[in-house]
Amino acid sequence: MAGKRKRGKIKLFWKQFVGMLGLILLVFSIFSSFLLYSVFRMYVEEEKSRMSEKISMFQYSVRSALNGLPEEYEAIDYAVAQIGESLVNSLGSQNDIVRIYQKKGEMIYENRTSKQISHAYDELRGENACMWQTVKSQGNYYLQSLSLMENKKGNYYVEIDHDITYIYQKREELYSQYRLILLIATLLAGVLSFLFSANFTRPIRQLSRGARRFAAGDYKSRVAVRGNDEVTVLMEDFNHMADRLEKNMHRLRENVRQQEEFTASFAHELKTPLTSIVGYADMLRTMQLSAEEVFLCGDYIFRQGTRLEHLSYKMLELAGMGEKKIRMHPLSVKALVEKTMPAMQMGLKEKQLCCEVQLEEGTIYADEDLFFSLFCNLLDNSRKACEEFGNIYVKGIIRDDLYILVIEDDGRGIPKEELERIKEAFYMVDKSRARKEGGAGLGMALCDKIVSIHNACWKIESQLGEWTAVTIEFPLYQGQREKTGEGQDET
Amino acid sequence: MIKILVAEDDEAISNLICMNLAKAGYAVKAALDGQEAADMLEKEAFDLCLFDIMLPHIGGYELLEYAKSLQIPVIFLTAKGETMDKVKGLRLGADDYMVKPFQIIELLARVESVLRRYHRTVQKLRVLDMEIDVLARTVTKNGEPVVLTYKEFDLLLLFVQNPNRALYRETIYERVWDDIYMEESRTVDLHVQRLKKKLGLERHIETIYKVGYRFVEK
């Protein structure tokens, strides 16, 4: 997989690199070729126009010379050849090849012997018609012109071959220079596009490295964001994604940790009474014990069994909360508390506790059973915390759109460092005492769940040895609109 | 007499261990939290400590260090069954590790074996007219050596170390053969019969109907 990813990365780099280099070279070659071609054309055209002048002179001279001849003059061909020769000399065309043909294609004059080329004479029509052609002959290039000289004595053709090899040589020179320049340009463009491509793909490579680091488990790693183009946005998005992922992962890990802790604590809570039960039962069956010892064993088995039973009830309550159908109704807090109090009176009387209840009239949206369970648990905690003749205060006040229920006692309090963990399942501030009083360490975890079901929040404050106050803030019930809103939340 | 300190915060378990160790002939002191255990270690000399890991005030690991400095062997008792916890406990120098729930007979066996390792216990047991050398694995009856097989010796040791205790067939099988007991297996009975015959213990190893055997010294 890593290889595939790597190949992908390289591909983009080479694509970028080769594409850019190709483009630069293509534009450069088109431009230079065009330049070279037009320079070449310019030279040729220059030669052509110079030759055109000569041809016009030729035509003019021949025509005027022939006109001056008598009509019955027989040796016209010869005369034309003579005129031609004199013209070659006077026009300075000694370096050119000049041939004059009769209308039948028969050559009547040639200033230099050289290889002849056949011509398509028929294509030339009309006065002063001229035909151009570039001819290569014996390693030399010639600009060849064939012009018609119309005359009442008959048509003559003049061929002038002008040597333009020097233009070709010049072009060759230019070509070799061009090749050198092209080579330099290729190198330059190569370096440039390499740098550009490297620069262009760098953020992508960084991003890829970052992603790989992240995948390898370095969840703290982020990509350094630079510039402000699309890749930057991508990098920012990546970082944002990494942030969210890290947060989620942290939350999941936290969940798993809590789950593991719960399982471990549960196992501990299960194994401890089991050890006693199994041990004492084993004693009963294997040893001959005195009546007193038998009683002791039986008592331990019974008490530890009861503890297990209590634990199983609490566990069911906690587990069942997720499945139980929760019925939320607008309920008066005062009525709820008054309904709950009689059930608690027994326990309170046992310790001769004084319970003061002061509640404002207020309606919250609640499930009656769950509220009952919450209130009982908290009140029971207060009862356990109090010495004999202690005081418990239950206060309810309305502030803004909250109903605040406070349950306070002047019992033994909770050490500051324990307050944070007190809501965790199986957490007990004083294990041995909690067990003696029949606690399984699940009460607060249960309360926490109930509080969150009611969209409420709660806090526990305490002063060790002085007091403990539990404050629950319920959202106040505010008529039909709120009801439908919350109803949707809960179902 | 061998003195054992038991530090366990659960009263029921603490009592269970103390009762059984006392019945096995050890002098036992119980501490219900780490602080109490540390105080006792300071005041008295012990031959062996049994510590719970999760103790109030002072944890089992800390107590272990203290006990080690006094060169007292330590067995951990805990509900934490994870391998890492075991490794941690043993690496810190614990001599053995018991995971709750445990059987009393197993606890006694481990206590015995740790004590033997530290030579805190007698090498030779004198029971009735027999002398059993635990390390040499030899038995003499009235001064005459008796040849026992490996399993027979273990069986004898189990009986002698758990007098007056009904030993269930499955318990015997699991302790001596270290395997899971099959309902119809006659292995235990055969070995017990042979042991009785070899050592003339017919009167002292009682058969308990449908349960197993009990060793009585009288």
Interface residues (C-beta under 8 A of the other chain):
Chain A: A264 A267 H268 K271 T272 P273 L274 T275 S276 V278 G279 Y280 D282 M283 R285 T286 M287 Q288 E293 L296 Y300 R303 Q304 D430 K431 S432 R435
Chain B: D9 D10 E11 A12 I13 N15 L16 I17 M19 N20 K23 L32 D33 M54 P56 A79 K80 G81 E82 K100 P101 F102 Q103 I104 I105 N164 R165 A166 L167 Y168
